[in-house]
Amino acid sequence: MHALVIGAGPTGLALAVMLARDGHRVTVLERDAGPPPGGAEAAWASWSRPGVTQFRHPHLLLPAVFRTLRTQIPEVLDELTSMGLRPGNLLDGARRFGLLDEERPGDECFMMMDVRRPLFEAALDAVACRTAGVTVRRHTGVRALLAGRERVSRRPHVVGVLTADGEAVLADLVVDAAGRNSPVGRMLRDLGAPGPVEERDESAFLAYTRYFRAASGTEADVPLWPSAHYESVSTISCAGDAGLRSVSFFVSSQDRALRLLHREQAWDAALRLFPAEARWAGNGEPVTGVIAMSGMESRRRAYVVSGVPVATGIVSIGDAWATTNPLFGLGVSLGLLQATLLRALLRTRDADDPQRLTLGFHQVTEGILGRFHHHLGVWDRHRLAEIEGLSRQPPAVYEPGGPDWQFRRTLDTVKLRDPDILRAVAATAALLATPETAFSDPALVERVFALGRLAEQPWEPGPSRAELLAAVGSG
């Protein structure tokens, strides 16, 4: 089989290597340039990826990514190690601060790695270019899809693509891995396909990030937990690599007052109000300005509508299928897991039938990954509504009318107070379990609520909204 992958991001490159090792011929088309020569720092300093809005923002190779790479493409981890990166554990911060008693059997499943996105892509590119059967063509955009008609449904059956230069590239299967801004949906509609149908939230988050160079002797330092949720903002603290660390503020896209965080002085003034994040960045020297990112709304594209594929001969994976709030760092995790699902399906007899392949991939994706996407989208909607209420004059407490959100917010507050609760939260972050299965023990749920009743408020102790706005305004 000849598979054509649109997009040389992490999901597309990983899938290309997996399929080539199963004996398939794989061509990857990417409109942007490849990594520059000169190693890791050259990739960070001078590699431009206009098609990837999150290219400069922090990336966590959470346990699902680490596990997939270790079992499917271990050479990528070898490449990252040669760049000086070292794996860690999602529980390291809690151990360092004495919040966990001792290591338990099974804690190794929380192995992970912090890495800058350009370095991760450079490692994947190096492995892909050495893999027999993989051809990566850079500076090659896709203008249109080539298709005939499926015999039964009369829907388009994709047989290849037309590049921006007018070259026809034929394939047995086209894989859309072109990311959150993929044009493939429009291209399918140009062929007369009824979709894909897109579910998209109207509200979203904005992110404002700065990187710091850690002071000498602090390379082993790790944050207590990557994310924290305060009254008006959420944060992510990442250890990064090569002595770098970062702090990101996540604010509601509707919160116009906090858009001032794109200014360095305002960002620095806000940072000083958050003790944990200020301590994390306080020993470092800033190495970037404020890097802003928008367009982070949750969305999902359905390529099967009313039980019928909108087209055959093409599937969509990674952010081209669904996007999530980067606050949880699960985009790469979901993309690589979806790549392994497609690889497994192509090893079955369904690979020979375009209808069965499209339907089977839709079913396994929705059945396994769709539930995680649903949980993340629900969290986003509740959290944004909570922030909106706090932004009003006078502030309003968000009361959704059900126990689910109360439980989730209580978890955010108490997870670092109980080893069993923390490991259950880590299992959901590692995509080892859904919230329902991680907290299926009624006794554990009762401990969550018991600790929550002792909390003064449903978010981390930090500045009030008035204090934050005053600091940002003064900044």
N, C-alpha and C positions, 0 to 999 in steps of 0.2 A: 504493500500500500504506500502511496505517496501522500503524506499529510502536509498541508501548507498552513503555517501558523502566522497570523497577522499580529505583530507586536513582539519585541524582544525584551519585555520586562521580565521580572522574576518568574511569573507563572508560565509565560510563553517559552522561555529558555529551559526551565525545568521540564516542562512537558516534552519539548523537542528531544532532550537527552533521554528521557524515559522511553519514548516511542522508538528512537533509533536503537536502543539496546534491546528492543523486542524485534528488531529486524526490519523496521519500517524506514523508508526514506523520508526525510523531513527537510522542508525549506522554510526558513523563518524570514519574513519580510518586515523591515523596520525603517520608518521614515527618518529617524534621528541618527546622528553619528554614533559610533562606537566609542569605547573607552580609549583615552589617549595613552600613548606609551609613557612609561616612567613610574609605574607602580601605584600604590594606594593613594599617596598624597596628590599625585598628578590627577588621578580620577576625581578626587574631591575638589581640587582647586580649579580645574579647567574643563571638566566634562559638562557639556550643556545638553539638557534633555527637554526642549521646549514642550514636548508632548506629555510630560509627566509633571503635573503641578506640585506633587508632594516629593519631588526628587531630593530637595535639600532638607526636608523635615526628618526628625528622628524616626528610626525604625527598630522595632524590637522583633528579633527572631524568636518568638515565643515557643514554648515547648512543642506545639504542633509542627512548627516549621523545623525546629531542630531535629525532632523525631523523624520527620519525612526525609530530610536531607541525609541523616545518618543511615537510614535503611534503604533509600533509593539512590542517592547521589552523594556518597561520602566524600568524593573528591572536592566538592564545593567547600566542605568544612576544612579540608586540608589546605585549600587555597586561602581561606580566611585565616587559618592558623599561620600560614607563611607570611601573611600581612601583619602579623603581630596580635591578632585577636585571640581572646581566650573565652571559653564558655563559662557561664555562671549558672546560678540556680534562682528561680523565681522567689525562693524563700530565703536567699542570702541576706537580704536587708533585715528581715525579722530576726534571723539568727544573730546577726552582728549587734543588734540592739537588745539582745537578750529576751526577745519576746517568744521564742520557741525553746522548749526544754532540751530536746536532743533530736538527732536525725533518726528518722524512722525508715523501716523497709518500704520502698516505693517512692521515697522522696526524689530518687534519681529521675523519675518521670517528669520533673519540673525543670530539667536542664534547658537552658536558653542561651541567647547571645545578643548583646546590643551591638549594632553596627550602623554606620552611615550608609544610606541607600546606594550611593555611587560605588562603594567598595563591594557591596553585596552583588550588584549587577556585574561589576567587573569580574568577580570570582565565577559567577555563573557563565559569563561570556567566555572566559578562558576554558572552562570545562566543555562547553558546547562546541567551541571551535576545534577542540581536540577529539571530539567524538565522531567516529566513523558513521557516516550516514546523515550527518547534520550539516546543512549549508545555511549560514547566516548572511543575509544580504542587507547591508545598511544603506541609508540614503535611498530607500526604495519604498515610496508610499503606494497606497492602493487607491485607485480611482473608482472602481466599480467591481461588482461581482458578475461572473459569467454563469449562466444557468440555462437549463432546459426546463421541462415539465415532468413532475412526478406522475407515474402512470395512473395511480388510483385517485389521489386527491386533486390532481392537476395543479398543485401548488409548485412553486419554483424548486428545482433541484439544482443546487449549486455545484458547479464542476470546476471552478477556478476563479481567478481574479484578473482584472486588468490593472496594471501598474500605472503610476502617474506618468510614466514615459510611453504608455501605450502598448506595453508588452503583455501578451496573454500568458499566464502561468496556470497550467491545468493541474488538478489534484483530485485524488479520490475522496479526500475529506478536507474541508477548510475549517480551521479553528480560529475563532475570534478571541484574541488575547490582547486587544488594543486598548484596554484600560477603561476608566470611568467615562471618558469622552469618545468612546468608540463610534465611528461613523457607520458601522455595519447595519444598524437598525434602519438608517435612512437608505442605505444601499438595497436592503431587502424590500423596502417599500417601493423603491424605484423599479423593482422587478415585478411589482404587483402583489407582493406578499401582504397578508393582513396583520402586520405586526413587525417586530415583537411588541407586546403590550407592556407598557412601563408603569410600575407603581413607584411614585416618587413623593417624598415628604416635602412640604413647602418650606418648613423651617429647618434650620441647620445650625452648626457651630462654625465659628471662625477660630483660627489658631494663630498665635503669635509666639515665635520661638527665638531664643538666642543660644548660641554655643559659647562655651568657656573652655579654656585650657586649664586643666587641673594643676594645682601647685605640686611641686616635686614631693614625692612620698605619699601622695594620696590616690594613686592609681587604683588601689584595691578597694577604695571606698565605694559603697553602693547606697542608693536611696533606701529608706525604710520600706517603701512599696512604690511602684512606678507612678500610680495615679492617686489623686486626692480630690475631694469634692467639697468646695466651700460655699458660702452663701450665694455669691453671684458668679463664681467662676469655678472651673475645674483645672487641674494642672497635671502635667506629666513630667517626671524627672528621669532622665536616661543617663546611664554611665557612658554610653558611646564606646569609642575605641581610641587607641593611641593617646590616652590621657585626656580625651575630650569628654565633656558632659554637657547636657542641655536641659533647659527648663522651657516648657510650653504652657501658655495660658490659653484655655478654651473658653470662649464666651459665646453667648447667643448672637446669631446674625441679626436679630431684631434689637439688640442692645447697642444703640448708636453711641451712647456715652462712652462705652469701653472700646470703641474703635480707635480711640487715641492711643491705645497700646502699641500701635504701629510705630510710634515715635520712641526713640531709644530712651530719652529722659523720662518719659511717662512710664515706659516698661520698667526701667530701673527703680523708679519711685514705688511702683506697685510691688515689685519683688521684695523690697525691704519690709513690707507688711506681712509677709508669709514666712515665719521662722524656719520651717523645714526646708523650703525651697531656697531661702536666702542663705542658709547654712550650706546647702548643697552647692550653690554657685559662688558662695562668698570667698572661697579660697582660690578661685580661678580668675584668669584674665579673659575678658571678652574677645572672641576671635571673629565674630560676625555681628552685623547689625540685627535688627528685628526682621525675621523672615515670616511674612504673613501668608496665610492660605485660606481660601474660601471655597465654596462649592462642595461642601462636605455633607450634603444632605443624603440620607439613606434612600437607596433606590434599588429596584430589582426588575429585571426584564424577563418576561415569560415568552418562551419560544414555542410553547405548546398551548393552544387556546381551544377550550372545549374538547380536549382530547385529541386534537389534530395539530401536527406540526405546522408552523407558519411557513417552513421551508425544510427541505432535507439537504444532506450533503454538507451541512454547516452546523457547528455547535459553538457556544459561547462560554468562556471560562473566566475566573478571576473577577476583577472589577468590571469587565465588560458584561458579566452576568449580573452581579450585584455589588453595591458599595455599602460600606458601613462607616460609622463614625470612627476616625483614626484615634480617638481618645482611648480606645481599647486595643489598638494595635493588631487587630485580627485580620486585616485585609490579605496579607501575604499568607497567613495560616489557612484561611478559607480557600485561597487560590491554589495553593500547593496540594491541599487535600482533594480539591476538585480535579486537579490534574491526575492524581493517583486513581480516582474513580473512573475517569475516562480511559486511562491506560488499562485498568482491569476489564472494562466493558469491551474494549477492542480486542481482548484476548478470547472473547466468546463468539458464538455463532452469530450474535446480533450484529457484529461488525460487517457482515455480508449483506444486510438488509437495511437500506437507508431509513425506512420508516421505523423499524424496531430499534435501530441505533439511536435515533433522535428521541423516541419515546422512552427508551430505557435510560438514557442519560438524564432526561428531564426527571424521571421518577426517582432515580437514585440521588440526584442532586437535591431535589426538594425534600426527599425523605430524610437525608442525613444532614445536609448543610442548611436547608431552608429553615429549620427550627432555630438554629443559632442566629441566623439573620433576623428572624422574627423577634427573638428576645432582645437583640441589640436595638432594633427599631423601636420597640415599645419603651425601652429605657430612655432613648433619645426624646421621644415625645413627652414623656412625663417630666424629665429633667428640664426640658425647654419651657414647659408650662410652669414648672416651679420657679424658674428664674424670672419668667415674665411676671408672675404674681409678686415676687419680691421687688421688681422694678417699678411697680405702681406706686402712686401717692394717694392715700397711704398704702404701705405694703400689704399684700394679701397672702395668707398662708394657703398653699396649694393642697386641696383635699379632693383627690380623684374619686373617692367613694368606694374603693375596694381595698382589700388587704395586700394585694400583690406589690403595689408600689411602696407601701409602708414597710413591707418586709425587705425589699431591695434596698431602700434607703437606710434602713436599720443595719443591714449587712455592711454598707459602706462605712458606717460609724463604728461598728463593734468588731470588724474582722480581725483587727490586730490585738484583740483582748483575749482570744481563746485559740489554742493551737488547732483544735478540730475544726472550728469555723473557718480559720484561715486556710487550712488545707482543702476544705470544701470549696471555698472561693477560688483558690488556685486551680482546682480541678476544672472549674468552669472556664477560667481564663486560659487554661491549657487545651481547651476543647476535648477534655477527657470525659466530660459529663455535662448534661444540661442542668440548669438550676433545679428542675424537678427531681432528677436522680441524685444530684449532689446533696440535696436537703430532703431526702425521702424519709429520714429518721425523725419521728416526731420529737424525740428528746433533744435532738440537735436544734430543731426549729424553736423549741421552747427556750433553750439557752440563748438563742439569738434575741428573742423578745425580752427575756429577763435582763440581759445586758443592755438592751435598747431602752428599757424603762429607766435605767440609771443615767442615760445620756440627757444632757440639757437641751440639745437641739439635733436635728437630723443631718447635720453636716459637720465637717471638721472645724475645730476652733480656729478662728482667723478674723480678719478685719470685717467690720460691717460694710454694707454697701456704701453707706455715707462716707466712711473712712477711705474706702477704695476710690470712690469718685473724687474725693478731695485730693488724694495723692496723685491720681492720674491727671487731674486738672492742674495741679501745681507743677507736675512734671512737664 
